[in-house]
């Protein structure tokens, strides 16, 4: 039996908590994201709703915390997006991994890898031709071992 399971609406608060763990580990304090938890309560309803859509374009896979029955040890979250096709992905389905987090006391146990493998299978089953993610320096070896490579990315962002 796999340690990894699909997250349910009941997991929403823990998903948000672990997303904050990821944000705090990636972004420095004062950079417009780290340690700001004011968004948690407002986000909870939306996360629950998205987790209740099993056939939707949003998926979260989790590992239960071995010492806290109501808690999670790790999570991976991704979405499917459609973009007009291109060489190598003529149907234009792209997987986007945007949140991978493991509780600090549960790291180095293979939880993130196991959950990522399930998420990658989910993307494959839905016809994704590629998967994008942003990697921290600490996590880059994990993603490289799964086949991810660095790309030259001219990305820009406008916050609305």
C-alpha positions as CSV (number, residue, x, y, z in Angstrom):
1,X,0.0,0.0,0.0
2,X,1.3,3.4,-1.0
3,X,2.0,6.1,1.6
4,X,0.7,8.7,-0.9
5,X,-3.0,9.5,-1.2
6,X,-5.1,12.1,-3.0
7,X,-5.9,15.0,-0.7
8,X,-9.5,15.6,0.3
9,X,-11.4,18.7,1.3
10,X,-10.7,17.7,4.9
11,X,-7.0,18.2,4.3
12,X,-7.3,21.9,3.2
13,X,-6.0,23.5,6.4
14,X,-3.0,21.2,6.4
15,X,-2.3,21.9,2.7
16,X,-2.3,25.6,3.5
17,X,0.0,25.0,6.5
18,X,2.5,23.0,4.5
19,X,2.3,25.6,1.6
20,X,3.4,28.2,4.2
21,X,6.3,25.9,5.2
22,X,7.3,25.9,1.5
23,X,6.9,29.6,1.1
24,X,8.9,30.3,4.3
25,X,11.7,28.0,3.1
26,X,12.0,29.5,-0.4
27,X,11.4,33.2,0.2
28,X,13.4,35.4,2.6
29,X,11.5,37.2,5.3
30,X,10.2,40.6,4.1
31,X,10.1,39.5,0.5
32,X,6.3,39.7,0.2
33,X,5.5,36.2,1.1
34,X,7.5,34.7,3.9
35,X,5.7,34.5,7.2
36,X,2.6,36.4,6.0
37,X,-0.2,34.1,7.0
38,X,-3.1,36.6,6.6
39,X,-4.2,34.8,3.5
40,X,-4.8,31.4,5.1
41,X,-8.4,31.9,6.3
42,X,-9.4,33.5,3.1
43,X,-7.9,30.7,1.0
44,X,-9.4,27.8,3.0
45,X,-12.8,27.8,1.2
46,X,-11.3,27.9,-2.2
47,X,-8.8,25.1,-1.5
48,X,-11.7,22.9,-0.1
49,X,-13.8,23.6,-3.2
50,X,-10.9,22.7,-5.5
51,X,-10.1,19.5,-3.6
52,X,-13.7,18.5,-4.0
53,X,-13.4,18.5,-7.8
54,X,-11.7,15.1,-8.4
55,X,-12.0,15.4,-12.2
56,X,-10.8,19.0,-12.3
57,X,-7.4,20.4,-13.3
58,X,-6.1,20.7,-9.8
59,X,-4.6,17.8,-7.8
60,X,-2.9,17.5,-4.4
61,X,-1.2,14.3,-3.2
62,X,-0.2,13.9,0.4
63,X,1.5,11.7,2.9
64,X,0.0,11.5,6.4
65,X,2.2,12.5,9.3
66,X,3.2,9.3,11.1
67,X,2.9,10.9,14.6
68,X,0.0,13.3,14.2
69,X,-3.2,11.5,12.9
70,X,-4.8,14.8,11.7
71,X,-1.6,16.1,10.2
72,X,0.3,15.8,6.9
73,X,4.0,15.1,6.6
74,X,4.3,16.1,2.9
75,X,2.4,17.4,-0.1
76,X,2.7,18.0,-3.8
77,X,0.3,20.2,-5.7
78,X,-0.1,20.7,-9.4
79,X,-2.5,21.9,-12.1
80,X,-3.0,21.2,-15.7
81,X,-3.0,24.0,-18.2
82,X,-3.8,24.2,-21.8
83,X,-1.6,26.1,-24.2
84,X,-1.6,26.0,-28.0
85,X,0.5,23.0,-28.9
86,X,4.1,23.1,-30.1
87,X,6.8,20.6,-31.1
88,X,7.1,18.0,-28.4
89,X,3.6,18.8,-27.0
90,X,1.2,19.1,-30.0
91,X,-1.9,18.9,-27.8
92,X,-0.7,21.7,-25.5
93,X,-1.4,20.1,-22.1
94,X,1.1,21.2,-19.5
95,X,1.5,20.2,-15.9
96,X,2.5,22.8,-13.4
97,X,3.9,21.8,-10.0
98,X,3.6,24.8,-7.7
99,X,3.8,23.5,-4.2
100,X,6.0,20.8,-2.8
101,X,6.6,20.8,1.0
102,X,7.6,18.4,3.7
103,X,7.3,19.1,7.4
104,X,10.8,19.9,8.6
105,X,10.7,17.0,11.1
106,X,9.8,14.5,8.3
107,X,12.4,15.4,5.7
108,X,14.8,12.9,4.1
109,X,12.3,10.0,4.4
110,X,11.4,9.9,0.7
111,X,7.9,11.4,1.1
112,X,8.3,14.2,-1.4
113,X,9.7,11.8,-4.0
114,X,6.9,9.4,-3.5
115,X,4.3,12.1,-3.8
116,X,6.0,13.7,-6.9
117,X,6.0,10.3,-8.6
118,X,2.2,10.0,-8.1
119,X,1.6,13.5,-9.3
120,X,3.7,12.9,-12.4
121,X,1.7,9.8,-13.1
122,X,-1.5,11.9,-12.7
123,X,-0.1,14.4,-15.3
124,X,0.8,11.5,-17.7
125,X,-2.7,10.0,-17.4
126,X,-4.2,13.3,-18.4
127,X,-2.0,13.7,-21.4
128,X,0.4,16.3,-20.2
129,X,3.3,16.7,-22.7
130,X,5.5,18.5,-20.2
131,X,5.7,19.5,-16.6
132,X,7.0,22.8,-15.3
133,X,8.1,23.8,-11.8
134,X,10.4,26.2,-10.0
135,X,13.0,24.5,-7.9
136,X,14.8,25.7,-4.8
137,X,18.5,24.9,-4.7
138,X,17.9,22.4,-1.9
139,X,15.2,20.5,-3.9
140,X,16.9,20.6,-7.3
141,X,18.7,17.3,-6.9
142,X,15.3,15.6,-6.3
143,X,13.8,17.0,-9.4
144,X,16.9,16.3,-11.5
145,X,16.7,12.7,-10.4
146,X,13.1,12.6,-11.7
147,X,14.2,13.9,-15.1
148,X,13.7,17.6,-14.8
149,X,16.2,19.9,-16.4
150,X,16.9,23.6,-16.0
151,X,15.5,25.7,-18.9
152,X,16.2,29.2,-20.1
153,X,13.1,31.0,-19.0
154,X,12.3,34.5,-19.9
155,X,9.3,34.5,-17.5
156,X,8.0,37.8,-16.1
157,X,5.1,38.4,-13.7
158,X,2.5,41.2,-13.2
159,X,0.7,41.0,-9.8
160,X,-2.9,42.2,-10.1
